[in-house]
């Protein structure tokens, strides 16, 4: 009788261990997350980053652009990356000197279409070795198309160079042609610089 009790408890423990193992394997299979088929909430970012910094170099190794942003988000099923507190610097390839600096409170970049948008408080600085020749332009709602190399806004613009001031509404800039058009309400106050 003692041997039978001992054998049945061993058998019971073995069967219990097998059942628990099968249940654990079944539970693992049921709770396994397949990240390739998982749907993320459409109103939540798929990634969020702070302290974003990116650089683009020419094939010969010369720095062309630096892009900085305080933070950024990208949402599921979207090629648009939203950015906040953006600074873009472009450099002269041959000398490495800073040629332009662009800043904005917010904006986005579409990685599929190579288009970008800058929202509030856009400031564009065209650099010069002579501080009196630096051009500063202020506007908002700027559309940029990297494919066609055009920058367009229908918003008011104010540009300064030294004490000279230019104002107007709407801007169309063609980088290839190096041609800037101010669409309407153009007013210029020109003050010659003195050495």
C-alpha atoms as a printed R data frame, in Angstrom:
    type eleno elety resid chain resno      x       y       z
1   ATOM     1    CA   UNK     A     1  0.000   0.000   0.000
2   ATOM     2    CA   UNK     A     2  2.849   2.357   0.764
3   ATOM     3    CA   UNK     A     3  4.460   1.638  -2.659
4   ATOM     4    CA   UNK     A     4  1.214   2.352  -4.528
5   ATOM     5    CA   UNK     A     5  0.719   5.716  -2.787
6   ATOM     6    CA   UNK     A     6  4.306   6.643  -3.546
7   ATOM     7    CA   UNK     A     7  3.975   5.615  -7.224
8   ATOM     8    CA   UNK     A     8  0.654   7.426  -7.720
9   ATOM     9    CA   UNK     A     9  2.019  10.686  -6.302
10  ATOM    10    CA   UNK     A    10  5.022  10.437  -8.667
11  ATOM    11    CA   UNK     A    11  2.676   9.792 -11.573
12  ATOM    12    CA   UNK     A    12  0.413  12.650 -10.483
13  ATOM    13    CA   UNK     A    13  3.413  15.026 -10.285
14  ATOM    14    CA   UNK     A    14  4.583  13.946 -13.754
15  ATOM    15    CA   UNK     A    15  1.130  14.434 -15.321
16  ATOM    16    CA   UNK     A    16  0.768  17.791 -13.558
17  ATOM    17    CA   UNK     A    17  4.181  18.911 -14.868
18  ATOM    18    CA   UNK     A    18  3.261  17.865 -18.428
19  ATOM    19    CA   UNK     A    19 -0.103  19.647 -18.273
20  ATOM    20    CA   UNK     A    20  1.508  22.803 -16.845
21  ATOM    21    CA   UNK     A    21  4.210  22.730 -19.548
22  ATOM    22    CA   UNK     A    22  1.606  22.389 -22.304
23  ATOM    23    CA   UNK     A    23 -0.442  25.215 -20.775
24  ATOM    24    CA   UNK     A    24  2.673  27.424 -20.554
25  ATOM    25    CA   UNK     A    25  3.498  26.758 -24.220
26  ATOM    26    CA   UNK     A    26 -0.111  27.470 -25.200
27  ATOM    27    CA   UNK     A    27 -0.120  30.681 -23.134
28  ATOM    28    CA   UNK     A    28  3.162  31.788 -24.738
29  ATOM    29    CA   UNK     A    29  1.728  31.188 -28.215
30  ATOM    30    CA   UNK     A    30 -1.462  33.099 -27.409
31  ATOM    31    CA   UNK     A    31  0.335  36.101 -25.886
32  ATOM    32    CA   UNK     A    32  3.187  36.343 -28.393
33  ATOM    33    CA   UNK     A    33  3.266  39.785 -30.051
34  ATOM    34    CA   UNK     A    34  3.898  39.782 -33.776
35  ATOM    35    CA   UNK     A    35  5.323  43.261 -34.360
36  ATOM    36    CA   UNK     A    36  5.024  42.867 -38.138
37  ATOM    37    CA   UNK     A    37  1.246  42.499 -37.948
38  ATOM    38    CA   UNK     A    38  0.561  44.747 -34.972
39  ATOM    39    CA   UNK     A    39 -1.611  47.801 -35.732
40  ATOM    40    CA   UNK     A    40 -0.532  50.898 -33.852
41  ATOM    41    CA   UNK     A    41 -3.055  53.562 -32.880
42  ATOM    42    CA   UNK     A    42 -3.289  56.073 -35.737
43  ATOM    43    CA   UNK     A    43 -3.270  59.045 -33.325
44  ATOM    44    CA   UNK     A    44 -0.083  57.986 -31.493
45  ATOM    45    CA   UNK     A    45  3.445  58.433 -32.881
46  ATOM    46    CA   UNK     A    46  5.289  55.371 -34.138
47  ATOM    47    CA   UNK     A    47  8.468  57.140 -33.060
48  ATOM    48    CA   UNK     A    48  9.266  60.207 -31.059
49  ATOM    49    CA   UNK     A    49 12.755  61.648 -30.688
50  ATOM    50    CA   UNK     A    50 14.430  64.588 -29.001
51  ATOM    51    CA   UNK     A    51 17.689  66.268 -29.873
52  ATOM    52    CA   UNK     A    52 17.557  65.384 -33.580
53  ATOM    53    CA   UNK     A    53 20.684  66.196 -35.600
54  ATOM    54    CA   UNK     A    54 21.440  65.195 -39.193
55  ATOM    55    CA   UNK     A    55 24.130  66.196 -41.687
56  ATOM    56    CA   UNK     A    56 24.319  65.822 -45.455
57  ATOM    57    CA   UNK     A    57 27.706  65.669 -47.181
58  ATOM    58    CA   UNK     A    58 28.772  66.007 -50.820
59  ATOM    59    CA   UNK     A    59 30.385  62.913 -52.377
60  ATOM    60    CA   UNK     A    60 33.811  64.528 -51.861
61  ATOM    61    CA   UNK     A    61 33.155  64.796 -48.100
62  ATOM    62    CA   UNK     A    62 32.333  68.515 -47.887
63  ATOM    63    CA   UNK     A    63 29.477  69.407 -45.535
64  ATOM    64    CA   UNK     A    64 26.392  70.735 -47.345
65  ATOM    65    CA   UNK     A    65 23.642  70.881 -44.685
66  ATOM    66    CA   UNK     A    66 23.043  70.468 -40.960
67  ATOM    67    CA   UNK     A    67 19.508  69.958 -39.708
68  ATOM    68    CA   UNK     A    68 18.694  70.257 -36.009
69  ATOM    69    CA   UNK     A    69 15.345  69.866 -34.262
70  ATOM    70    CA   UNK     A    70 14.433  69.921 -30.607
71  ATOM    71    CA   UNK     A    71 11.949  67.075 -31.117
72  ATOM    72    CA   UNK     A    72 10.115  65.120 -33.800
73  ATOM    73    CA   UNK     A    73  7.291  62.613 -34.313
74  ATOM    74    CA   UNK     A    74  6.196  60.255 -37.049
75  ATOM    75    CA   UNK     A    75  2.767  58.616 -37.083
76  ATOM    76    CA   UNK     A    76  1.819  55.155 -38.421
77  ATOM    77    CA   UNK     A    77  1.257  54.862 -42.186
78  ATOM    78    CA   UNK     A    78  2.721  58.353 -42.741
79  ATOM    79    CA   UNK     A    79  5.862  59.450 -44.553
80  ATOM    80    CA   UNK     A    80  5.692  62.832 -42.792
81  ATOM    81    CA   UNK     A    81  8.027  63.600 -39.899
82  ATOM    82    CA   UNK     A    82  6.812  66.480 -37.721
83  ATOM    83    CA   UNK     A    83  9.596  68.624 -36.243
84  ATOM    84    CA   UNK     A    84  9.722  71.323 -33.550
85  ATOM    85    CA   UNK     A    85 12.267  74.137 -33.059
86  ATOM    86    CA   UNK     A    86 14.050  73.529 -36.375
87  ATOM    87    CA   UNK     A    87 17.384  74.979 -37.508
88  ATOM    88    CA   UNK     A    88 18.780  74.236 -40.979
89  ATOM    89    CA   UNK     A    89 22.266  75.432 -41.942
90  ATOM    90    CA   UNK     A    90 23.647  75.282 -45.481
91  ATOM    91    CA   UNK     A    91 27.336  75.627 -46.312
92  ATOM    92    CA   UNK     A    92 29.382  76.743 -49.308
93  ATOM    93    CA   UNK     A    93 30.867  73.517 -50.668
94  ATOM    94    CA   UNK     A    94 34.202  74.972 -51.770
95  ATOM    95    CA   UNK     A    95 34.988  76.908 -48.564
96  ATOM    96    CA   UNK     A    96 32.867  75.272 -45.877
97  ATOM    97    CA   UNK     A    97 31.554  78.721 -44.841
98  ATOM    98    CA   UNK     A    98 27.992  79.050 -43.557
99  ATOM    99    CA   UNK     A    99 25.898  80.481 -46.404
100 ATOM   100    CA   UNK     A   100 22.328  80.347 -45.060
101 ATOM   101    CA   UNK     A   101 20.551  79.570 -41.836
102 ATOM   102    CA   UNK     A   102 16.839  78.882 -41.571
103 ATOM   103    CA   UNK     A   103 14.881  78.576 -38.313
104 ATOM   104    CA   UNK     A   104 11.245  77.804 -37.522
105 ATOM   105    CA   UNK     A   105  9.190  76.886 -34.465
106 ATOM   106    CA   UNK     A   106  7.558  73.967 -36.247
107 ATOM   107    CA   UNK     A   107  7.261  72.159 -39.557
108 ATOM   108    CA   UNK     A   108  7.378  68.820 -41.306
109 ATOM   109    CA   UNK     A   109  9.313  66.852 -43.903
110 ATOM   110    CA   UNK     A   110  7.731  64.311 -46.260
111 ATOM   111    CA   UNK     A   111 10.333  61.611 -46.873
112 ATOM   112    CA   UNK     A   112  8.504  60.258 -49.953
113 ATOM   113    CA   UNK     A   113  7.893  63.497 -51.863
114 ATOM   114    CA   UNK     A   114 10.939  65.526 -50.707
115 ATOM   115    CA   UNK     A   115  8.629  68.360 -49.687
116 ATOM   116    CA   UNK     A   116  8.730  70.306 -46.451
117 ATOM   117    CA   UNK     A   117  6.673  72.917 -44.649
118 ATOM   118    CA   UNK     A   118  7.740  75.499 -42.083
119 ATOM   119    CA   UNK     A   119  4.977  76.940 -39.923
120 ATOM   120    CA   UNK     A   120  5.441  79.623 -37.324
121 ATOM   121    CA   UNK     A   121  8.185  82.201 -36.892
122 ATOM   122    CA   UNK     A   122 10.309  81.386 -39.930
123 ATOM   123    CA   UNK     A   123 13.609  83.295 -39.996
124 ATOM   124    CA   UNK     A   124 15.963  83.034 -42.968
125 ATOM   125    CA   UNK     A   125 19.484  84.446 -42.764
126 ATOM   126    CA   UNK     A   126 21.663  84.832 -45.856
127 ATOM   127    CA   UNK     A   127 25.205  85.144 -44.534
128 ATOM   128    CA   UNK     A   128 28.006  87.475 -45.571
129 ATOM   129    CA   UNK     A   129 31.503  88.078 -44.270
130 ATOM   130    CA   UNK     A   130 30.458  91.696 -43.730
131 ATOM   131    CA   UNK     A   131 27.872  91.710 -40.882
132 ATOM   132    CA   UNK     A   132 26.171  94.752 -42.476
133 ATOM   133    CA   UNK     A   133 25.427  92.671 -45.590
134 ATOM   134    CA   UNK     A   134 23.635  89.810 -43.771
135 ATOM   135    CA   UNK     A   135 20.025  89.520 -44.967
136 ATOM   136    CA   UNK     A   136 17.390  88.481 -42.431
137 ATOM   137    CA   UNK     A   137 13.902  87.574 -43.663
138 ATOM   138    CA   UNK     A   138 10.882  86.842 -41.451
139 ATOM   139    CA   UNK     A   139  7.676  85.087 -42.541
140 ATOM   140    CA   UNK     A   140  5.527  81.986 -41.882
141 ATOM   141    CA   UNK     A   141  3.809  79.096 -43.706
142 ATOM   142    CA   UNK     A   142  6.671  78.334 -46.103
143 ATOM   143    CA   UNK     A   143  6.436  75.429 -48.586
144 ATOM   144    CA   UNK     A   144  9.709  73.874 -49.765
145 ATOM   145    CA   UNK     A   145 10.080  71.447 -52.675
146 ATOM   146    CA   UNK     A   146 13.553  69.904 -52.728
147 ATOM   147    CA   UNK     A   147 12.916  68.277 -56.125
148 ATOM   148    CA   UNK     A   148 12.139  71.509 -57.972
149 ATOM   149    CA   UNK     A   149 14.310  73.607 -55.588
150 ATOM   150    CA   UNK     A   150 11.525  76.121 -54.995
151 ATOM   151    CA   UNK     A   151 10.456  77.891 -51.822
152 ATOM   152    CA   UNK     A   152  6.996  79.496 -51.779
153 ATOM   153    CA   UNK     A   153  4.811  81.332 -49.273
154 ATOM   154    CA   UNK     A   154  1.722  83.485 -49.654
155 ATOM   155    CA   UNK     A   155  2.308  85.056 -46.230
156 ATOM   156    CA   UNK     A   156  3.693  88.548 -45.554
157 ATOM   157    CA   UNK     A   157  7.491  88.851 -45.476
158 ATOM   158    CA   UNK     A   158  9.836  91.358 -43.905
159 ATOM   159    CA   UNK     A   159 13.517  91.383 -44.858
160 ATOM   160    CA   UNK     A   160 16.320  93.539 -43.504
161 ATOM   161    CA   UNK     A   161 19.884  94.203 -44.604
162 ATOM   162    CA   UNK     A   162 21.647  96.638 -42.333
163 ATOM   163    CA   UNK     A   163 19.112  99.453 -41.901
164 ATOM   164    CA   UNK     A   164 17.364  98.764 -45.225
165 ATOM   165    CA   UNK     A   165 13.928  97.127 -44.995
166 ATOM   166    CA   UNK     A   166 11.842  95.321 -47.620
167 ATOM   167    CA   UNK     A   167  8.242  94.219 -46.990
168 ATOM   168    CA   UNK     A   168  5.725  92.469 -49.179
169 ATOM   169    CA   UNK     A   169  3.224  89.651 -49.435
170 ATOM   170    CA   UNK     A   170  4.027  86.300 -51.010
171 ATOM   171    CA   UNK     A   171  7.438  84.973 -51.991
172 ATOM   172    CA   UNK     A   172  8.579  82.649 -54.755
173 ATOM   173    CA   UNK     A   173 12.251  81.629 -54.657
174 ATOM   174    CA   UNK     A   174 13.840  79.484 -57.372
175 ATOM   175    CA   UNK     A   175 17.222  78.197 -56.163
176 ATOM   176    CA   UNK     A   176 18.286  76.933 -59.604
177 ATOM   177    CA   UNK     A   177 17.714  80.309 -61.259
178 ATOM   178    CA   UNK     A   178 18.790  82.233 -58.127
179 ATOM   179    CA   UNK     A   179 15.664  84.336 -58.606
180 ATOM   180    CA   UNK     A   180 13.428  85.742 -55.852
181 ATOM   181    CA   UNK     A   181  9.995  87.196 -56.590
182 ATOM   182    CA   UNK     A   182  7.923  89.097 -54.043
183 ATOM   183    CA   UNK     A   183  4.339  88.820 -55.266
184 ATOM   184    CA   UNK     A   184  2.577  91.997 -54.057
185 ATOM   185    CA   UNK     A   185  2.526  95.048 -51.758
186 ATOM   186    CA   UNK     A   186  6.283  95.520 -52.127
187 ATOM   187    CA   UNK     A   187  7.769  98.389 -50.131
188 ATOM   188    CA   UNK     A   188 11.462  99.134 -49.833
189 ATOM   189    CA   UNK     A   189 13.281 101.501 -47.516
190 ATOM   190    CA   UNK     A   190 16.884 101.617 -48.699
191 ATOM   191    CA   UNK     A   191 19.566 102.976 -46.409
192 ATOM   192    CA   UNK     A   192 23.096 102.859 -47.896
193 ATOM   193    CA   UNK     A   193 25.713 101.264 -45.682
194 ATOM   194    CA   UNK     A   194 28.628 103.408 -44.636
195 ATOM   195    CA   UNK     A   195 32.072 102.055 -43.922
